[in-house]
Amino acid sequence: MKMLTLIAITLALFSTNSIAKKFYADVQLTHISPPSNAIWQRENKNTPRYPIALARSGLKGCSVLSFTISEKGEAENIEVISSVPNKHIGRHSRKLINNWKWLPTPETTKPASEERVLRLDFCMGGESIEQSQSACKQQTRLVCG
């Protein structure tokens, strides 16, 4: 009987400790330049995924980056202009942009290289994805760097 009680208590302790806390995160992309008449558009227009390493460390913030989209639709010369609160946000932002594929816009007759500046905001928190997205939209209004 004592053994059954001990097993029940042990199971109760381990089952409550294994409940994972949900984290809600969002990434907002803001094109700073060119604001219109762009030659290139992202192939995948879905919201970029929050980097797992940033989520695990609870890191949130923003980065501003400049880069060139080549005539082949590849991101080149990616430079971090600012990264808040530290360089890890900028490093992960560079990886995201480097993996993106770019397609000419429907209005583009002859693809050419194009300079871009954009901002990525990484936000976590809230009790739902909607709250996280709302907080992220507010964050985009703040200065990054």
Backbone as CSV, one residue per row, in Angstrom:
resi,resn,N_x,N_y,N_z,CA_x,CA_y,CA_z,C_x,C_y,C_z
1,MET,0.814,-1.187,0.000,0.000,0.000,0.000,0.862,1.257,0.000
2,LYS,1.931,1.242,0.841,2.828,2.386,0.888,3.503,2.600,-0.467
3,MET,3.820,1.482,-1.139,4.475,1.574,-2.444,3.547,2.232,-3.470
4,LEU,2.264,1.890,-3.466,1.297,2.502,-4.375,1.153,3.990,-4.108
5,THR,1.148,4.375,-2.843,1.050,5.783,-2.484,2.283,6.539,-2.969
6,LEU,3.449,5.958,-2.799,4.690,6.578,-3.245,4.703,6.742,-4.766
7,ILE,4.252,5.722,-5.468,4.183,5.792,-6.932,3.202,6.871,-7.366
8,ALA,2.049,6.954,-6.727,1.048,7.965,-7.069,1.586,9.379,-6.846
9,ILE,2.278,9.588,-5.738,2.846,10.907,-5.445,3.935,11.249,-6.465
10,THR,4.771,10.295,-6.796,5.837,10.516,-7.775,5.257,10.873,-9.135
11,LEU,4.251,10.136,-9.579,3.607,10.435,-10.857,2.966,11.809,-10.850
12,ALA,2.337,12.178,-9.760,1.705,13.491,-9.654,2.745,14.604,-9.757
13,LEU,3.875,14.436,-9.093,4.927,15.454,-9.147,5.503,15.596,-10.541
14,PHE,5.812,14.479,-11.192,6.412,14.546,-12.514,5.422,15.020,-13.570
15,SER,4.167,14.697,-13.439,3.194,15.121,-14.440,2.954,16.620,-14.374
16,THR,2.989,17.227,-13.201,2.787,18.674,-13.114,4.024,19.429,-13.579
17,ASN,5.204,18.871,-13.401,6.418,19.543,-13.851,6.612,19.444,-15.352
18,SER,5.974,18.493,-16.006,6.181,18.313,-17.433,5.205,19.125,-18.285
19,ILE,4.313,19.867,-17.651,3.387,20.683,-18.414,4.163,21.864,-18.990
20,ALA,4.135,21.988,-20.298,4.896,23.041,-20.961,4.117,24.349,-20.964
21,LYS,4.825,25.408,-20.702,4.229,26.728,-20.753,4.225,27.177,-22.207
22,LYS,3.105,27.748,-22.656,3.014,28.201,-24.034,3.591,29.599,-24.155
23,PHE,4.392,29.771,-25.197,4.933,31.071,-25.528,4.368,31.483,-26.872
24,TYR,3.950,32.711,-26.954,3.439,33.241,-28.214,4.430,34.254,-28.740
25,ALA,4.739,34.144,-30.026,5.740,35.016,-30.624,5.272,35.466,-32.001
26,ASP,5.810,36.593,-32.429,5.476,37.134,-33.739,6.700,37.840,-34.298
27,VAL,6.788,37.878,-35.613,7.839,38.623,-36.303,7.141,39.574,-37.264
28,GLN,7.454,40.852,-37.160,6.903,41.862,-38.064,7.998,42.318,-39.012
29,LEU,7.662,42.394,-40.287,8.590,42.828,-41.325,8.129,44.184,-41.837
30,THR,9.012,45.173,-41.812,8.694,46.515,-42.305,9.711,46.880,-43.378
31,HIS,9.223,47.162,-44.585,10.104,47.595,-45.672,10.343,49.094,-45.518
32,ILE,11.597,49.473,-45.336,11.937,50.885,-45.190,12.226,51.494,-46.562
33,SER,12.989,50.793,-47.386,13.203,51.261,-48.746,13.408,50.042,-49.651
34,PRO,12.977,50.051,-50.876,12.146,51.108,-51.440,10.706,50.969,-50.945
35,PRO,10.047,52.098,-50.671,8.676,52.029,-50.174,7.663,51.591,-51.242
36,SER,7.939,51.911,-52.505,7.035,51.508,-53.586,7.861,51.297,-54.852
37,ASN,7.224,50.819,-55.884,7.889,50.539,-57.165,9.053,49.561,-57.021
38,ALA,8.899,48.604,-56.152,9.945,47.602,-55.946,10.034,46.686,-57.159
39,ILE,11.228,46.225,-57.438,11.457,45.306,-58.552,11.233,43.865,-58.096
40,TRP,11.541,43.585,-56.818,11.491,42.229,-56.295,10.488,42.105,-55.165
41,GLN,9.919,40.905,-55.026,9.041,40.580,-53.904,9.448,39.217,-53.348
42,ARG,9.181,39.029,-52.060,9.514,37.737,-51.454,8.652,36.642,-52.051
43,GLU,9.270,35.497,-52.326,8.527,34.357,-52.862,7.507,33.867,-51.832
44,ASN,7.940,33.721,-50.591,7.061,33.268,-49.520,6.627,34.496,-48.728
45,LYS,5.379,34.875,-48.857,4.898,36.092,-48.206,4.354,35.839,-46.804
46,ASN,4.528,34.619,-46.299,4.094,34.314,-44.935,4.977,35.052,-43.935
47,THR,4.458,35.211,-42.735,5.233,35.823,-41.664,6.474,34.984,-41.404
48,PRO,7.645,35.629,-41.327,8.854,34.855,-41.015,8.709,34.134,-39.672
49,ARG,9.334,32.991,-39.557,9.269,32.209,-38.312,10.215,32.782,-37.276
50,TYR,9.757,32.773,-36.036,10.580,33.232,-34.918,11.712,32.228,-34.736
51,PRO,12.962,32.671,-34.749,14.075,31.721,-34.586,14.002,30.990,-33.244
52,ILE,14.153,29.692,-33.273,14.030,28.865,-32.072,15.042,29.274,-31.006
53,ALA,16.266,29.581,-31.433,17.296,29.969,-30.457,16.902,31.241,-29.715
54,LEU,16.295,32.198,-30.410,15.843,33.424,-29.745,14.694,33.122,-28.794
55,ALA,13.774,32.272,-29.226,12.623,31.926,-28.379,13.085,31.209,-27.111
56,ARG,14.013,30.285,-27.255,14.509,29.542,-26.089,15.174,30.460,-25.073
57,SER,15.851,31.475,-25.573,16.541,32.392,-24.658,15.624,33.531,-24.201
58,GLY,14.402,33.573,-24.740,13.462,34.626,-24.360,13.849,35.981,-24.917
59,LEU,14.657,35.996,-25.964,15.169,37.233,-26.529,14.178,37.831,-27.519
60,LYS,13.895,39.108,-27.346,13.037,39.841,-28.275,13.682,41.184,-28.552
61,GLY,13.347,41.769,-29.677,13.942,43.046,-30.044,13.720,43.321,-31.510
62,CYS,14.628,44.105,-32.111,14.472,44.469,-33.515,15.837,44.620,-34.173
63,SER,15.817,44.620,-35.490,17.028,44.861,-36.261,16.658,45.563,-37.553
64,VAL,17.576,46.383,-38.027,17.440,47.046,-39.317,18.599,46.566,-40.167
65,LEU,18.290,46.138,-41.391,19.313,45.566,-42.262,19.245,46.173,-43.656
66,SER,20.393,46.258,-44.286,20.441,46.659,-45.690,21.043,45.495,-46.478
67,PHE,20.597,45.363,-47.724,21.121,44.291,-48.569,20.772,44.587,-50.010
68,THR,21.364,43.818,-50.883,21.110,43.934,-52.314,20.448,42.654,-52.784
69,ILE,19.419,42.797,-53.610,18.825,41.636,-54.271,19.450,41.598,-55.664
70,SER,20.143,40.519,-55.968,20.858,40.406,-57.242,19.881,40.192,-58.396
71,GLU,20.413,40.250,-59.601,19.594,40.005,-60.798,19.033,38.585,-60.817
72,LYS,19.628,37.692,-60.016,19.158,36.312,-59.911,18.135,36.134,-58.792
73,GLY,17.841,37.196,-58.057,16.868,37.108,-56.973,17.436,36.570,-55.672
74,GLU,18.719,36.795,-55.443,19.373,36.326,-54.221,19.823,37.519,-53.385
75,ALA,19.673,37.399,-52.073,20.111,38.458,-51.171,21.634,38.420,-51.045
76,GLU,22.258,39.571,-51.215,23.707,39.684,-51.129,24.079,40.886,-50.268
77,ASN,25.308,40.909,-49.791,25.845,42.048,-49.033,24.926,42.456,-47.880
78,ILE,24.476,41.488,-47.109,23.558,41.765,-46.003,24.343,42.397,-44.852
79,GLU,23.936,43.591,-44.458,24.595,44.312,-43.372,23.583,44.672,-42.294
80,VAL,23.975,44.472,-41.060,23.127,44.853,-39.933,23.418,46.316,-39.613
81,ILE,22.417,47.163,-39.759,22.568,48.586,-39.447,22.404,48.805,-37.950
82,SER,21.391,48.177,-37.373,21.204,48.237,-35.923,20.556,46.946,-35.451
83,SER,20.824,46.622,-34.203,20.302,45.400,-33.602,20.086,45.659,-32.118
84,VAL,18.832,45.600,-31.685,18.475,45.900,-30.298,17.768,44.690,-29.710
85,PRO,18.097,44.175,-28.557,19.011,44.719,-27.560,20.460,44.297,-27.747
86,ASN,20.734,43.313,-28.630,22.122,42.902,-28.823,22.322,42.336,-30.221
87,LYS,23.543,41.909,-30.513,23.899,41.450,-31.859,23.234,40.132,-32.255
88,HIS,22.702,39.366,-31.282,22.074,38.081,-31.615,20.838,38.279,-32.497
89,ILE,20.089,39.332,-32.247,18.910,39.629,-33.083,19.369,39.874,-34.524
90,GLY,20.409,40.664,-34.697,20.935,40.953,-36.038,21.451,39.718,-36.737
91,ARG,22.133,38.859,-35.987,22.682,37.628,-36.562,21.557,36.738,-37.095
92,HIS,20.506,36.568,-36.317,19.380,35.736,-36.757,18.611,36.404,-37.902
93,SER,18.546,37.721,-37.894,17.895,38.443,-38.990,18.643,38.215,-40.306
94,ARG,19.963,38.264,-40.250,20.768,38.015,-41.450,20.503,36.625,-42.008
95,LYS,20.407,35.631,-41.117,20.138,34.258,-41.568,18.775,34.169,-42.255
96,LEU,17.774,34.835,-41.680,16.439,34.816,-42.288,16.488,35.372,-43.704
97,ILE,17.064,36.567,-43.833,17.104,37.226,-45.145,17.920,36.414,-46.138
98,ASN,19.008,35.838,-45.697,19.858,35.050,-46.578,19.117,33.839,-47.152
99,ASN,18.145,33.315,-46.433,17.398,32.142,-46.897,16.175,32.489,-47.738
100,TRP,15.811,33.750,-47.805,14.634,34.124,-48.584,14.912,34.051,-50.074
101,LYS,13.879,33.684,-50.817,13.920,33.676,-52.275,13.110,34.882,-52.758
102,TRP,13.602,35.523,-53.798,12.964,36.726,-54.323,12.530,36.506,-55.767
103,LEU,11.351,37.016,-56.103,10.800,36.916,-57.454,10.537,38.321,-57.989
104,PRO,10.679,38.517,-59.307,10.348,39.830,-59.861,8.849,40.123,-59.660
105,THR,8.516,41.369,-59.404,7.108,41.747,-59.296,6.462,41.616,-60.673
106,PRO,5.139,41.497,-60.731,4.469,41.372,-62.033,4.738,42.553,-62.969
107,GLU,5.011,43.731,-62.408,5.257,44.929,-63.218,6.679,44.972,-63.781
108,THR,7.563,44.115,-63.279,8.965,44.137,-63.684,9.134,43.473,-65.045
109,THR,9.706,44.232,-65.997,9.942,43.675,-67.331,11.338,43.071,-67.440
110,LYS,12.316,43.729,-66.799,13.684,43.195,-66.816,14.249,43.267,-65.402
111,PRO,14.455,42.098,-64.778,15.002,42.101,-63.413,16.384,42.755,-63.354
112,ALA,16.572,43.569,-62.344,17.859,44.217,-62.098,18.130,44.144,-60.604
113,SER,19.359,44.428,-60.223,19.662,44.415,-58.793,18.942,45.581,-58.116
114,GLU,18.669,45.391,-56.825,17.906,46.405,-56.093,18.406,46.475,-54.654
115,GLU,18.615,47.682,-54.174,19.020,47.897,-52.786,17.775,47.897,-51.909
116,ARG,17.882,47.256,-50.757,16.757,47.192,-49.827,17.226,47.524,-48.420
117,VAL,16.342,48.128,-47.653,16.523,48.320,-46.222,15.222,47.882,-45.584
118,LEU,15.315,46.998,-44.602,14.107,46.560,-43.913,14.360,46.379,-42.439
119,ARG,13.258,46.290,-41.727,13.303,46.134,-40.271,12.550,44.866,-39.904
120,LEU,13.129,44.100,-38.988,12.479,42.916,-38.447,12.302,43.115,-36.949
121,ASP,11.080,42.957,-36.475,10.770,43.039,-35.049,10.422,41.646,-34.556
122,PHE,11.078,41.223,-33.494,10.860,39.919,-32.881,10.192,40.160,-31.533
123,CYS,8.958,39.669,-31.379,8.179,39.945,-30.173,7.687,38.641,-29.561
124,MET,7.677,38.611,-28.233,7.156,37.459,-27.496,6.291,37.966,-26.358
125,GLY,5.306,37.144,-25.996,4.502,37.470,-24.825,3.022,37.454,-25.123
126,GLY,2.251,37.657,-24.083,0.801,37.636,-24.212,0.246,36.241,-24.010
127,GLU,-1.065,36.167,-23.946,-1.739,34.898,-23.714,-2.288,34.276,-24.989
128,SER,-2.040,34.927,-26.131,-2.490,34.390,-27.413,-1.607,34.965,-28.516
129,ILE,-1.698,34.380,-29.690,-0.934,34.894,-30.829,-1.421,36.289,-31.197
130,GLU,-2.706,36.548,-31.016,-3.260,37.871,-31.328,-2.646,38.938,-30.432
131,GLN,-2.488,38.631,-29.143,-1.867,39.586,-28.225,-0.398,39.814,-28.589
132,SER,0.283,38.765,-28.977,1.678,38.885,-29.385,1.802,39.741,-30.642
133,GLN,0.902,39.531,-31.603,0.917,40.320,-32.835,0.612,41.785,-32.549
134,SER,-0.328,42.029,-31.666,-0.672,43.403,-31.296,0.512,44.107,-30.633
135,ALA,1.187,43.415,-29.724,2.359,43.988,-29.059,3.463,44.260,-30.067
136,CYS,3.600,43.384,-31.038,4.644,43.551,-32.045,4.357,44.759,-32.936
137,LYS,3.105,44.962,-33.295,2.731,46.131,-34.112,3.035,47.419,-33.358
138,GLN,2.824,47.411,-32.057,3.161,48.591,-31.251,4.676,48.786,-31.201
139,GLN,5.422,47.696,-31.112,6.876,47.780,-31.065,7.439,48.392,-32.328
140,THR,6.816,48.132,-33.484,7.320,48.653,-34.751,7.294,50.176,-34.794
141,ARG,6.512,50.800,-33.915,6.432,52.263,-33.865,7.599,52.879,-33.090
142,LEU,8.347,52.038,-32.364,9.475,52.517,-31.575,10.744,52.571,-32.416
143,VAL,11.681,53.371,-32.014,12.956,53.464,-32.714,13.763,52.180,-32.480
144,CYS,14.372,51.691,-33.523,15.209,50.487,-33.410,16.667,50.906,-33.529
145,GLY,17.282,51.140,-32.405,18.689,51.505,-32.402,18.858,52.903,-32.102
